[in-house]
Structures are given as C-alpha cells and as structure tokens.
C-alpha cells in the first residue's frame, strides 16, 4: 500500500481540521514567531526604502563635511563631537583650489531653531508655527542637490550679494502658511524680519519614518543668514564629485581637510565627512541589529511551537496506534508511515506559518493606515522565508514521532485498546 504525496497532504489536512482547536493551540507559537519576524521585516524594508530615496535626493555624488556626525539640524551629537573645532567657510575655497575630482562646492549655514532664549516662528496673519528649520545656502546649492519646485524659483547670486530677504520654503510649510496654495510673492515674518516667498519646493520624497524635514524647511541666501545670525558657525560644505569619481573625490577632500586642520597621520578625523551610501550603511547596521532581535524573539516562538508540535504528534501516534497497525497489516511500509506523520506535522506548522503571514500583512496595513508617516512594505523574500521556515520546523520536530510510529509492531498495534 503506497500513498502519493497528494494523498498524504489530504490526510494531514483532514487530521488537522478534525482536531482544529487543539491544532490551533499547538501552532500558536509558530504564528507568533512568524508574525513577529515578517512584521518587523516589513517595517524595516519600508524605512530603508524611504531612507534610500531621501539620500538620493540629496545627491548621490555628494560629499558632506560637517563638525559632527548625524543631522546638522539636530542637537544630539556626543559631548566629544560638540567640542570639535567648527567648520569654517574658508575651507570651501581651499578644497575648490586643490581638489581635482570635485565638480562643484556649495555652503550651508544651519540656524538653530532657538535664539536668545526664544523659539523662532514663522508668522502670517492668523497663523504661526515653530515647526520649521532654517538654512542659509549659496545659490549653487540647487545644483549640488537638485530639487523640484511646486511654485516659483530659487534665489540668484545677485540676491545673495545684496543680502535680499527672499526665501524658498518647503511644501508642507507653504500649505500651512498659505492654505489657498498661492505662496509666491507673499510675505511672512521670521524672527522679527519680513521675508518674501520666491519659491516652493515640491513635496519631498523619502525620509526617516516617512517624514522629510525638507517639507518644513526655509532656505534663504547665505549672506542673508550671516547678516541675521553672525554668531552662528554651523557651516556644512557639500562637495559634488565628478561623475564616477566620488570615491577619489572623497579621499581627496578628506586629505585636504586633514591638512587644513593640521592633523597628524595617526590622529582620527576631528570632523565628519560622509556620503549618502555611507549613511545608508550606518542605517543598515542599526536595522540589522533590530532584525537580529526580531529573529531571536521569533526563534523562541518557533521553538515553543515546534515542541508543541512534537508533543501533539506523539499523542497522535498513541491515539492512532490501531490505525497504524491496520495500515501496516494491509501493506504500508515504514516509509509510508513516516511520510504520513511528517506530512501532518509539516502541514500543521505550515498552516501556522500562513496564519502568521496573513496576520503580519494585516498588521502592516493597519500600521500604514494609522501612521501614514511610517512607511511599510511586505517583502516577498520575508513571506517565502517565513513559510519555508515554518514548514522546516514541522519537518524537524516531526521526525521523532514519525519514526516512532513507523517502528510500531503491527501485531501489538492491532491489539492496542
């Protein structure tokens, strides 16, 4: 008597369904483990996609030089980094003079959101917000880090030279200040000074947790920023490498900066120099650690589920001793008995895997609906891997019960009550 794989699976599904409540309790650990790992993988995949898009918008060939690591708009640098010497604007001229692999250089001055003990706000009649960031930049910044416009234009060299009070604002900030959608040519008050909007950036792509501070950013000419905030020294230099030569440009700029700062060969850089892909690699390390924690948690759930499956299969062998004896008596081989019980164990954990995947997809969709700023995407590899692992758990933990069933003596099994 030989059973085909299809017949084995049919019998396994029938056995699972006939004891569905017991089966559900048995595979609960499998469901929890698979749900955890697939949900975390989905959220991390979405976050990474947003980060990649964000840094591509900053310019894939760019090299960023700043005093500290991390976001220049934030104040979360380590105490050691905060003690570093500031980046001087004169460095840009030196780099431009000696760097042969750099195509263009722009300067940015990041203005802290609080000045003289008060938080800076943007005001128009009837509305005021402090959800903003301010940057003074050279007019060629639109070339080193190109951006699309929803309205208007960028400021010119002439406007920079005459310290014009003009500004280009982010998409969300423009919508907040001017709900009717017409922002160009209108004015707003910023820290006691009046600025005229000459341009509005298009909605930014990508970002961290789905948000992009470019949407609430105010950019105005560098010389205007320097005249308004002479005490601020938070300069960042952006060097655009020649196409295909960013690695050479990075090494070149790093060497020039070390010479400018008078650093010895054995000294570690006292400034931050980074590229978009380096920042993404750092992000991958963080998400990799989160992924390992998720795998550990899911592994515990799978272990518990696997032990439960082994236990229930051993009980099933005992309950079906006469059935096994009858099958052996009419010609079933040991291999057929092993195949039957392995198929049942793998079906049991496979069903748990499918349930876990379905729940994780629903959770991911729910998170996306409740928190639109948190991007999420269920990767195909996570679904395939999760199902494969769940079936493999059934195979591993089902071997001993299956072998035990195949070793039963048919005569003794038929006498079993």
Backbone torsions as a table, in degrees:
resi	resn	phi	psi	omega
1	UNK	NA	116.2	-179.8
2	UNK	-120.6	138.8	178.0
3	UNK	-110.5	136.9	177.2
4	UNK	-76.8	159.2	176.9
5	UNK	-54.3	-36.1	-179.9
6	UNK	-64.5	-41.7	179.2
7	UNK	-66.9	-37.8	177.2
8	UNK	-60.9	-44.2	-179.3
9	UNK	-66.6	-40.0	178.9
10	UNK	-61.7	-44.0	178.4
11	UNK	-65.3	-38.6	-179.8
12	UNK	-64.0	-44.1	179.0
13	UNK	-63.7	-37.8	179.0
14	UNK	-64.9	-40.4	179.1
15	UNK	-66.7	-39.8	179.2
16	UNK	-65.5	-43.8	-177.0
17	UNK	-69.0	-35.4	-178.9
18	UNK	-68.8	-22.4	176.3
19	UNK	-123.3	49.8	-169.8
20	UNK	-63.8	-38.2	-179.3
21	UNK	-66.7	-44.4	178.1
22	UNK	-64.7	-39.6	179.8
23	UNK	-63.7	-41.1	-179.6
24	UNK	-62.7	-43.0	177.3
25	UNK	-64.2	-35.8	-178.5
26	UNK	-65.5	-41.5	-174.2
27	UNK	-92.4	8.5	-177.9
28	UNK	-58.3	-41.0	178.4
29	UNK	-63.2	-38.2	177.4
30	UNK	-62.4	-46.1	-179.1
31	UNK	-60.1	-46.4	-179.1
32	UNK	-63.3	-44.6	-178.9
33	UNK	-62.7	-46.9	-179.3
34	UNK	-67.0	-41.9	178.6
35	UNK	-59.1	-44.2	-178.5
36	UNK	-61.1	-51.7	-173.0
37	UNK	-70.1	-39.0	-179.2
38	UNK	-71.0	-39.4	178.5
39	UNK	-64.1	-46.3	178.9
40	UNK	-63.1	-43.0	178.7
41	UNK	-61.0	-39.1	-179.9
42	UNK	-65.0	-46.2	-179.6
43	UNK	-65.9	-42.7	-179.7
44	UNK	-67.1	-37.0	178.2
45	UNK	-63.8	-43.5	178.0
46	UNK	-64.2	-41.7	178.5
47	UNK	-62.2	-43.6	-178.3
48	UNK	-65.0	-41.4	178.4
49	UNK	-59.6	-41.1	177.5
50	UNK	-65.0	-39.5	179.3
51	UNK	-66.1	-43.2	-180.0
52	UNK	-61.2	-45.6	178.6
53	UNK	-62.1	-40.9	-179.4
54	UNK	-59.5	-48.6	-176.6
55	UNK	-76.7	-23.9	172.7
56	UNK	-65.9	-35.0	177.1
57	UNK	-67.5	-29.2	178.2
58	UNK	-71.5	-18.2	179.1
59	UNK	116.4	108.2	-176.8
60	UNK	-65.2	-23.0	-178.9
61	UNK	-96.9	7.5	-174.2
62	UNK	-85.5	152.7	174.3
63	UNK	-124.8	126.9	-175.4
64	UNK	-108.1	129.9	179.5
65	UNK	-118.8	121.8	-179.2
66	UNK	-146.6	164.1	-177.6
67	UNK	-62.8	-44.3	-176.2
68	UNK	-121.5	167.0	174.6
69	UNK	-83.6	162.4	179.8
70	UNK	91.9	-170.8	-176.6
71	UNK	-72.6	122.4	178.3
72	UNK	-60.7	-21.8	179.4
73	UNK	-77.5	-15.5	-175.6
74	UNK	-95.9	169.0	178.4
75	UNK	-121.6	35.7	-174.1
76	UNK	-105.7	20.6	178.1
77	UNK	-68.8	154.3	179.6
78	UNK	-68.3	155.1	179.3
79	UNK	-55.4	-36.6	179.5
80	UNK	-64.1	-42.2	179.5
81	UNK	-69.9	-34.1	-179.8
82	UNK	-65.9	-22.3	179.5
83	UNK	-81.7	-6.2	-179.2
84	UNK	-65.7	156.6	174.3
85	UNK	-67.6	145.5	-179.1
86	UNK	-69.0	156.4	172.5
87	UNK	-80.9	128.3	-179.1
88	UNK	-96.2	146.2	-178.3
89	UNK	-64.4	-25.1	-179.5
90	UNK	-66.1	-21.4	179.5
91	UNK	-59.2	-33.6	-177.0
92	UNK	-60.6	-41.3	179.5
93	UNK	-64.9	-40.5	179.5
94	UNK	-65.0	-43.9	178.7
95	UNK	-61.8	-42.5	-179.5
96	UNK	-63.5	-32.8	-177.8
97	UNK	-73.2	-37.7	-171.2
98	UNK	-107.8	-17.8	-176.9
99	UNK	-84.5	115.4	-177.5
100	UNK	-87.1	-15.2	-178.1
101	UNK	-104.5	12.5	179.1
102	UNK	-106.4	126.5	-177.2
103	UNK	-84.6	-40.3	-176.1
104	UNK	-156.0	152.4	-179.1
105	UNK	-132.5	133.5	175.2
106	UNK	-125.6	159.7	-178.9
107	UNK	-119.7	144.8	175.6
108	UNK	-135.1	141.0	176.9
109	UNK	-119.0	114.1	-177.2
110	UNK	-88.9	120.0	-177.3
111	UNK	-94.3	122.8	177.6
112	UNK	-59.1	148.0	-177.3
113	UNK	-74.4	-7.2	177.2
114	UNK	-126.4	131.6	179.8
115	UNK	-132.1	130.2	177.5
116	UNK	53.8	38.5	174.6
117	UNK	83.8	2.5	177.9
118	UNK	-127.4	150.2	-179.2
119	UNK	-82.7	132.3	-179.0
120	UNK	-77.3	135.5	179.0
121	UNK	-128.1	158.5	172.1
122	UNK	-105.4	133.4	-174.5
123	UNK	-129.0	140.2	164.6
124	UNK	-134.1	162.6	179.7
125	UNK	-53.5	119.0	177.0
126	UNK	91.0	-1.8	-179.3
127	UNK	-150.3	144.1	178.1
128	UNK	-149.3	137.5	179.6
129	UNK	-143.1	145.0	173.6
130	UNK	-111.7	9.7	176.1
131	UNK	-85.3	81.1	-176.4
132	UNK	-159.4	163.8	170.9
133	UNK	-134.7	149.5	-174.7
134	UNK	-122.1	134.9	179.0
135	UNK	-139.2	129.8	170.8
136	UNK	-96.5	126.9	-174.8
137	UNK	-134.7	156.6	173.5
138	UNK	-73.0	149.4	-176.1
139	UNK	-58.5	-25.8	-179.2
140	UNK	-78.7	3.2	177.1
141	UNK	-61.7	-28.2	178.9
142	UNK	-69.7	-16.6	177.2
143	UNK	-89.8	-41.3	180.0
144	UNK	-72.3	-34.4	177.3
145	UNK	-130.3	80.2	-175.1
146	UNK	-60.5	142.9	177.6
147	UNK	-137.7	151.0	175.4
148	UNK	-86.3	154.6	-179.2
149	UNK	-113.8	139.7	171.8
150	UNK	-85.7	-36.9	177.6
151	UNK	-147.2	154.3	168.3
152	UNK	71.5	-147.8	-171.5
153	UNK	-148.7	180.0	175.7
154	UNK	-95.2	165.5	-179.8
155	UNK	-80.9	161.4	-172.7
156	UNK	-105.5	170.9	175.3
157	UNK	-60.9	-38.5	-179.6
158	UNK	-63.2	-41.2	178.7
159	UNK	-67.9	-33.3	176.6
160	UNK	-67.7	-44.1	-177.5
161	UNK	-65.3	-35.7	-178.8
162	UNK	-93.9	13.9	175.1
163	UNK	53.8	49.6	-177.4
164	UNK	-71.4	144.0	176.7
165	UNK	-91.0	68.1	176.7
166	UNK	-118.4	156.1	-176.4
167	UNK	-148.4	150.0	170.5
168	UNK	-113.2	128.3	-173.0
169	UNK	-115.7	158.0	178.0
170	UNK	-71.4	161.2	-174.1
171	UNK	-60.1	-49.5	-177.3
172	UNK	-66.8	-38.2	179.5
173	UNK	-65.9	-40.2	178.0
174	UNK	-62.8	-41.4	179.1
175	UNK	-64.8	-35.7	-179.4
176	UNK	-71.7	-41.5	-178.0
177	UNK	-77.0	-35.5	-175.8
178	UNK	-130.8	80.1	-176.0
179	UNK	-59.1	-22.8	-179.2
180	UNK	-75.6	-7.0	176.1
181	UNK	89.1	-6.0	179.4
182	UNK	-103.0	97.1	-175.7
183	UNK	-103.9	-33.9	-174.5
184	UNK	-63.0	131.6	179.2
185	UNK	90.9	-9.1	-179.9
186	UNK	-97.1	162.1	-173.7
187	UNK	-113.6	161.2	173.2
188	UNK	-148.9	157.7	179.1
189	UNK	-96.4	133.6	180.0
190	UNK	-135.9	110.6	178.7
191	UNK	51.9	45.3	175.1
192	UNK	83.8	2.6	178.9
193	UNK	-123.5	149.8	-179.5
194	UNK	-95.3	132.0	177.8
195	UNK	-123.0	147.0	176.9
196	UNK	-105.1	131.1	179.3
197	UNK	-78.2	122.7	177.2
198	UNK	-111.2	-9.4	-179.7
199	UNK	-162.9	154.9	176.6
200	UNK	-130.8	124.7	177.9
201	UNK	-68.5	149.6	172.3
202	UNK	-68.0	161.3	178.5
203	UNK	-54.6	125.5	-177.1
204	UNK	-70.1	150.0	178.5
205	UNK	-101.5	147.8	175.9
206	UNK	70.6	-171.3	179.7
207	UNK	136.8	178.4	179.9
208	UNK	-96.8	124.7	-173.0
209	UNK	56.9	32.9	174.9
210	UNK	79.6	-7.4	-179.5
211	UNK	-102.8	149.2	-179.3
212	UNK	-135.3	117.7	-175.2
213	UNK	-67.2	-9.7	175.5
214	UNK	-64.1	-24.4	-179.3
215	UNK	-74.3	-16.0	177.7
216	UNK	-120.8	25.7	-175.0
217	UNK	-95.4	147.7	172.1
218	UNK	-118.6	120.0	177.1
219	UNK	-111.9	131.3	174.8
220	UNK	-137.2	168.0	-174.9
221	UNK	-56.3	144.0	-177.1
222	UNK	-57.9	-44.0	-177.3
223	UNK	-68.2	-28.3	174.9
224	UNK	-67.5	-43.0	178.6
225	UNK	-63.6	-42.1	-178.9
226	UNK	-66.1	-35.4	179.2
227	UNK	-72.4	-32.5	-179.1
228	UNK	-80.2	-36.1	-175.3
229	UNK	-130.1	68.0	-177.0
230	UNK	-64.6	-19.4	-178.3
231	UNK	-81.9	-12.5	-177.3
232	UNK	-84.4	132.5	-179.8
233	UNK	-126.6	28.3	-176.8
234	UNK	-89.1	69.6	-179.5
235	UNK	-86.0	144.0	170.3
236	UNK	-127.1	134.8	178.6
237	UNK	-104.5	129.6	176.0
238	UNK	-112.2	119.4	179.6
239	UNK	-109.3	122.2	178.2
240	UNK	-93.8	113.0	-178.3
241	UNK	-72.9	156.3	175.1
242	UNK	-62.9	144.0	-179.3
243	UNK	-52.8	126.8	179.2
244	UNK	82.1	-0.1	-177.2
245	UNK	-125.6	25.7	-176.9
246	UNK	-64.4	-37.5	179.0
247	UNK	-62.0	-43.9	177.5
248	UNK	-64.1	-40.9	179.6
249	UNK	-64.2	-39.6	179.7
250	UNK	-61.6	-47.4	179.8
251	UNK	-63.9	-39.1	-178.5
252	UNK	-66.0	-48.8	-178.5
253	UNK	-64.9	-40.5	178.2
254	UNK	-60.6	-43.0	178.7
255	UNK	-64.2	-41.2	179.3
256	UNK	-64.8	-43.6	179.5
257	UNK	-62.4	-39.6	179.1
258	UNK	-65.0	-38.2	177.9
259	UNK	-68.7	-41.3	178.7
260	UNK	-59.9	-41.0	-176.1
261	UNK	-84.7	-0.7	177.2
262	UNK	65.0	41.3	-176.1
263	UNK	-92.6	143.8	177.4
264	UNK	-82.3	161.9	-175.0
265	UNK	-58.7	-36.9	-175.9
266	UNK	-84.1	-7.3	-177.5
267	UNK	-81.2	145.4	176.1
268	UNK	-81.9	146.5	179.6
269	UNK	-50.7	132.4	175.0
270	UNK	-101.3	33.7	176.6
271	UNK	-152.9	164.8	179.6
272	UNK	-104.0	127.8	174.9
273	UNK	-129.3	124.4	-172.8
274	UNK	-147.8	163.8	175.6
275	UNK	-126.9	162.2	-179.2
276	UNK	-55.0	-42.2	-177.4
277	UNK	-70.7	-28.9	175.4
278	UNK	-66.2	-39.7	179.0
279	UNK	-66.0	-39.4	177.9
280	UNK	-65.1	-38.1	177.7
281	UNK	-62.7	-40.2	177.1
282	UNK	-63.6	-40.7	177.9
283	UNK	-63.3	-39.1	179.2
284	UNK	-62.8	-35.9	178.7
285	UNK	-63.8	-41.4	179.4
286	UNK	-66.1	-47.8	-179.4
287	UNK	-67.0	-30.5	176.6
288	UNK	-62.8	-39.9	177.9
289	UNK	-65.3	-42.1	177.2
290	UNK	-62.1	-40.4	178.8
291	UNK	-62.4	-40.3	178.7
292	UNK	-63.0	-40.2	177.8
293	UNK	-63.3	-42.1	178.9
294	UNK	-63.5	-40.1	179.2
295	UNK	-64.4	-39.8	179.0
296	UNK	-62.8	-43.1	179.3
297	UNK	-65.0	-45.7	-179.6
298	UNK	-67.4	-34.0	177.8
299	UNK	-62.0	-38.1	177.3
300	UNK	-64.1	-43.0	178.0
301	UNK	-63.4	-41.0	178.8
302	UNK	-66.3	-37.1	177.8
303	UNK	-63.2	-46.7	178.3
304	UNK	-61.4	-44.6	178.6
305	UNK	-62.5	-41.2	179.9
306	UNK	-63.7	-42.0	177.1
307	UNK	-63.7	-39.6	177.4
308	UNK	-62.5	-40.5	178.6
309	UNK	-64.5	-43.8	178.3
310	UNK	-59.9	-43.4	-179.0
311	UNK	-62.9	-46.4	-177.2
312	UNK	-68.6	-31.7	178.2
313	UNK	-71.4	-37.0	175.6
314	UNK	-63.8	-39.7	176.2
315	UNK	-63.9	-40.7	-179.2
316	UNK	-64.0	-39.0	177.4
317	UNK	-60.2	-44.2	179.5
318	UNK	-63.8	-44.0	-178.2
319	UNK	-66.2	-28.5	-172.7
320	UNK	-111.3	28.0	-178.8
321	UNK	-58.9	-46.4	-179.7
322	UNK	-63.3	-39.4	178.0
323	UNK	-59.6	-43.6	179.5
324	UNK	-63.7	-42.1	178.6
325	UNK	-60.7	-43.9	179.3
326	UNK	-62.8	-44.0	-179.8
327	UNK	-62.0	-42.1	178.5
328	UNK	-66.6	-37.4	-178.5
329	UNK	-65.0	-30.5	-178.9
330	UNK	-97.7	13.8	169.6
331	UNK	113.7	3.1	179.2
332	UNK	-68.3	134.3	179.7
333	UNK	-87.5	167.2	177.4
334	UNK	-58.3	-39.0	-179.2
335	UNK	-61.7	-37.7	179.7
336	UNK	-66.4	-39.7	179.2
337	UNK	-66.5	-45.2	177.7
338	UNK	-59.3	-45.1	-179.9
339	UNK	-61.0	-40.2	-179.4
340	UNK	-61.9	-48.5	-175.9
341	UNK	-75.7	-32.7	174.5
342	UNK	-65.5	-41.4	178.4
343	UNK	-61.0	-38.9	179.8
344	UNK	-67.0	-42.9	179.4
345	UNK	-65.5	-42.5	-179.5
346	UNK	-68.8	-34.9	176.5
347	UNK	-66.1	-41.1	179.8
348	UNK	-59.1	-51.2	-179.6
349	UNK	-72.7	-30.3	176.7
350	UNK	-63.8	-41.2	175.9
351	UNK	-62.2	-41.2	176.3
352	UNK	-61.1	-39.4	177.5
353	UNK	-63.6	-43.6	179.6
354	UNK	-63.0	-44.4	177.9
355	UNK	-61.1	-42.6	178.6
356	UNK	-62.1	-41.0	179.1
357	UNK	-64.8	-44.5	180.0
358	UNK	-62.1	-44.7	179.9
359	UNK	-63.5	-41.3	-179.2
360	UNK	-65.7	-38.0	177.2
361	UNK	-64.2	-43.9	178.9
362	UNK	-63.9	-40.5	177.9
363	UNK	-63.3	-42.1	179.3
364	UNK	-62.2	-43.2	178.0
365	UNK	-64.2	-39.4	179.8
366	UNK	-64.5	-44.3	178.4
367	UNK	-61.8	-42.4	178.6
368	UNK	-62.2	-34.8	179.9
369	UNK	-76.2	-39.8	-177.9
370	UNK	-79.2	-34.1	-178.9
371	UNK	-126.9	81.2	-178.0
372	UNK	-58.6	-25.7	-179.1
373	UNK	-72.9	-11.5	-179.8
374	UNK	-103.0	99.9	-177.8
375	UNK	-70.2	147.9	178.6
376	UNK	-150.3	146.4	-179.5
377	UNK	-151.8	126.0	-178.8
378	UNK	-81.2	110.0	-178.4
379	UNK	-76.0	142.2	-179.3
380	UNK	-60.6	-39.2	-177.4
381	UNK	-61.6	-35.1	-179.6
382	UNK	-68.1	-39.6	179.6
383	UNK	-65.7	-47.7	-179.1
384	UNK	-63.0	-45.6	-179.2
385	UNK	-63.5	-42.7	-178.7
386	UNK	-61.5	-45.5	-180.0
387	UNK	-66.0	-41.8	-179.7
388	UNK	-62.9	-42.4	-179.8
389	UNK	-65.8	-40.7	-179.6
390	UNK	-63.1	-41.1	177.8
391	UNK	-67.1	-39.9	179.6
392	UNK	-63.0	-35.0	176.9
393	UNK	-61.8	-43.0	177.8
394	UNK	-63.3	-39.7	178.4
395	UNK	-63.1	-45.3	-176.8
396	UNK	-66.6	-50.0	-175.6
397	UNK	-81.3	-9.0	178.9
398	UNK	-94.0	-7.2	-176.6
399	UNK	-63.2	-50.6	-176.2
400	UNK	-62.4	-48.3	176.8
401	UNK	-59.4	-38.5	-179.2
402	UNK	-66.0	-44.4	178.7
403	UNK	-64.1	-40.6	178.6
404	UNK	-60.9	-42.1	179.2
405	UNK	-64.4	-39.8	-176.9
406	UNK	-69.7	-21.6	-177.6
407	UNK	-88.9	-4.1	-179.9
408	UNK	-62.6	137.5	176.0
409	UNK	-75.9	126.2	-175.5
410	UNK	-61.0	-35.4	179.7
411	UNK	-65.8	-48.2	179.5
412	UNK	-64.7	-37.4	-179.4
413	UNK	-65.2	-38.5	179.5
414	UNK	-69.2	-26.1	178.6
415	UNK	-83.1	-10.5	-175.0
416	UNK	-66.1	133.2	176.8
417	UNK	-106.1	NA	NA
